[in-house]
Amino acid sequence: MQTRQAPCEIRVDAVRKRFGRNAAVDDVSFTVQPGRVTGFLGPNGAGKTTTLRMLLGLITPTAGQTLIGGRRYEELDSPSATVGALLEANGFHPGRSGRDHLRTYAGAAGIPDKRIDEVLDRVGLAAAGRQHVRGYSLGMRQRLGIAAALLTDPPVLICDEPTNGLDPEGIRWLRGLLRDEAAAGHTVLVSSHLLTEMQHIVDAVVVIDHGRVVFDGDVDAVGTTAVRVTCTDAAGLSAAIASHGDASAVVDTVGQDTLVLHGVDAARVGELARDAGIALSELVTESGNLEDLFFKLTDTDAVSADTVGASR
Amino acid sequence: MSAPTLEHVATTRQGGDASARLRVALHIEVSKLVTTRTWWVLGLVAVAVAVLVTILTVAGANPSDHSPLDIFTGALIGGVQTAYMITAIVGITAVAGEYRHRTITASYLAVPHRGRLISAKLIVLAGYGLIVGVIVVAVCTAVAAPWLSARSLLNGTLSAAGLTRAIVGGTAAIAIMTAVGVAVGALLRNQIVAVGVLLVYLFAIEQTINSIAAVRPIYPYLPGGAVQSLAFSGHRAFGSATGAVLLNPWLAALVMIGYAVVITAIAVRTSIRRDVS
């Protein structure tokens, strides 16, 4: 129990994958720590799935290596007991029951029926477990895939676009589940191209675009909060902030009467405006979000990895 | 999570040695086979068509054409040949069906060593073929022997050795051809293509080779010929006067197992090694 439950770090080390002339993954390195949810983000086609499949030994890297708890997936003593994986193109035989699917594939050997029922119950498939997968909806299949990933209570959980096919309630449930897994000390790596889904549950993010890592850090680092202020004299306020020597303050003028300020909090902006005799009609703190970062990073090639590195 | 059950999982699942890993793979393959309907539906079909072919052969038997031994073994081998085409299809679906339904991803996650996974399939499906083979041969013998006896076409000339060889050889033929199906499925990975190739090969290509005098001597070494040799050795292929002389049963078994192993080895180094995405 101790050995199996030992925390497992995921390490992706200078991995490349070429499909023909096209580099799907180009020198990607990052680590994923236990006890946290790490979001693996990027637009469709960025190389997320390819990277996750390399981690799981399904795709052979052209160069570099991927390690789970210091070993390649193929070298793990008991892969199913170490890593739970939910992958997009993972299929089910239509003529096999959900229960039998778990028994056959995810358990590998020796999973007691009691545990299978427990997991089916946890994903909300207790009633459908004995039905053939043929009759499952997309959401039920996704839940069965999640059950398969959780069956052995593995210390590492890797999910590729896990919210696919889930309804809003299912997405909320999945978020809680991922948080619980991380809270249990497990290593959780979740890919997504939908940022809003990830915003509130990830502790760390790795952003990938065109096969390269463009951001790798704590989600707190993403949230550079901004203050948006609307007033009668935007130019005057801008001058006031500058003259009062808030050195770290960065001012973006947005339109005639609106400023977006970084590196200064709303209370200070209010004081400065009062002292300068400028009336404010709006003063809002905007928490910087993942989505902004994401679009900033992945929008065009103009923002290179270097720029991001500098901003960290 | 309930610790005791998981401890059980941990202890049974741990173990790094190759034989323990193969046991896990075998366990998974048995479970895959018995949790869908394919195994018993096609198993029943195999027995049914084998019996049908045996009945037609015995009914159409003409005492002036063959020796009594030929009529019995001919009826049996007809049934066996039909049965192994069906069980070979079960073997094909064991691999190609996983690619078709995309369960292959889950399979490789559970058993990352691909050669081990396919080896486990070979062993499990050969075992399945053996069981179907025993049933096919037993039922066909039970149909053919009393009937031929009643028609006085089994006048005690059927030696115990010949009978044993036909029964054991026929069973082995079905078991090994099921494994060959696994190998073909692994090599081609597309279920429809693999079944098509197998049937065209057995029905058309081998028969053509057997009908051309210049290349006929290689026929007993081809899968269909070697399989006939298992139950029919020392005779000429299809009992005809001009067919190639069939192989010694042990050599035939070796040749057949060789096909399964060599095709699998090629598959593991080529098609099975490919990325699964």
Interface residues (C-beta under 8 A of the other chain):
Chain A: M1 T3 R4 T49 T50 R53 L56 G57 L58 I59 T60 Y73 E74 L76 D77 S78 P79 S80 A81 V83 A85 L87 A89 N90 G91 F92 H93 P94 G95 R96 S97 D100 H101 R103 T104 Y105 A106 G107 A108 A109 G110 I111 P112 K114 R115 E118 A148 T152 D153
Chain B: M1 S2 A3 T5 L6 E7 H8 V9 A10 T11 T12 R13 Q14 G15 G16 R23 V24 H27 I28 S31 K32 T35 T36 R37 T38 G97 H101 R102 T103 T105 A106 S107 Y108 L109 A110 V111 P112 H113 R273 D275 V276 S277
